[in-house]
Amino acid sequence: MVASSTNSITFSWWLNDDVEGQRFIAKCRKKTGGDNISEELDIVEGKQQTHMIGYLSSNTAYLIGVYIGSVAYLPEVEFKTKAKRM
């Protein structure tokens, strides 16, 4: 997972054989509370998946997890978007 800009995050993960065909959702929330973003993830062919979540505030800590419905598939990970340069 990497902060790819001041307002986006890009993350990669591996798809297990036993969950193929499931609908995955990324849930992103500010660490301090407030904004919550949920996005259905487009699954591509192959095991490695890469996704970007945009429209985030700069220089802000977030928690993101990947879910199948309401069940966590990947635990939440903390990241911080890049600060705007002056």
C-alpha positions as CSV (number, residue, x, y, z in Angstrom):
1,M,0.0,0.0,0.0
2,V,1.3,3.4,-0.9
3,A,0.1,7.0,-0.9
4,S,0.3,7.7,-4.6
5,S,-0.5,11.4,-4.4
6,T,-1.8,14.0,-2.1
7,N,-5.4,12.7,-2.5
8,S,-5.1,9.0,-3.4
9,I,-3.9,5.7,-2.2
10,T,-2.9,2.7,-4.3
11,F,-2.9,-0.8,-2.8
12,S,-2.2,-4.3,-4.0
13,W,-3.3,-7.7,-2.6
14,W,-3.5,-11.4,-3.5
15,L,-6.7,-13.2,-4.3
16,N,-7.0,-16.6,-2.8
17,D,-8.5,-19.5,-4.8
18,D,-11.3,-20.1,-2.3
19,V,-12.8,-16.7,-2.7
20,E,-12.9,-16.4,-6.5
21,G,-16.2,-15.0,-7.7
22,Q,-16.9,-13.0,-4.5
23,R,-17.7,-9.3,-4.5
24,F,-15.1,-7.3,-2.6
25,I,-15.5,-3.9,-1.0
26,A,-12.7,-1.5,0.1
27,K,-13.7,0.5,3.2
28,C,-11.7,3.6,3.9
29,R,-12.1,5.9,6.9
30,K,-10.2,8.8,8.5
31,K,-8.3,7.6,11.5
32,T,-9.7,10.5,13.5
33,G,-13.3,9.7,12.5
34,G,-15.6,11.4,10.0
35,D,-15.2,10.5,6.3
36,N,-16.1,7.0,5.3
37,I,-15.7,5.7,1.7
38,S,-16.8,2.3,0.5
39,E,-16.0,1.1,-3.0
40,E,-16.8,-2.1,-4.8
41,L,-13.6,-3.4,-6.2
42,D,-13.3,-4.6,-9.8
43,I,-11.5,-7.9,-9.8
44,V,-9.1,-8.5,-12.7
45,E,-7.9,-11.8,-14.1
46,G,-5.0,-13.3,-12.1
47,K,-4.2,-13.5,-8.4
48,Q,-2.6,-10.0,-7.9
49,Q,-5.1,-7.2,-7.5
50,T,-4.3,-3.5,-7.6
51,H,-6.7,-0.7,-6.8
52,M,-6.7,3.1,-6.2
53,I,-8.9,5.1,-3.9
54,G,-9.0,8.8,-4.8
55,Y,-10.6,12.0,-3.6
56,L,-9.0,11.9,-0.1
57,S,-7.8,14.8,2.0
58,S,-4.0,15.4,1.8
59,N,-1.7,14.8,4.7
60,T,-4.4,12.7,6.5
61,A,-4.2,9.3,8.2
62,Y,-6.7,6.7,7.0
63,L,-7.6,3.1,7.8
64,I,-8.4,0.8,4.9
65,G,-9.6,-2.8,4.8
66,V,-10.9,-5.2,2.1
67,Y,-14.2,-7.0,2.9
68,I,-16.5,-9.6,1.4
69,G,-19.8,-8.2,2.4
70,S,-19.3,-7.3,6.1
71,V,-16.6,-9.9,6.8
72,A,-13.0,-8.7,6.7
73,Y,-10.9,-10.4,4.0
74,L,-7.9,-8.2,4.7
75,P,-7.5,-6.5,8.0
76,E,-7.4,-2.7,8.2
77,V,-4.1,-1.0,7.5
78,E,-3.1,2.5,8.4
79,F,-1.7,4.9,5.8
80,K,-1.3,8.6,5.3
81,T,-1.7,10.6,2.1
82,K,1.1,12.9,1.0
83,A,1.2,16.5,2.1
84,K,0.8,19.3,-0.5
85,R,4.0,21.0,-1.3
86,M,4.2,24.7,-0.7
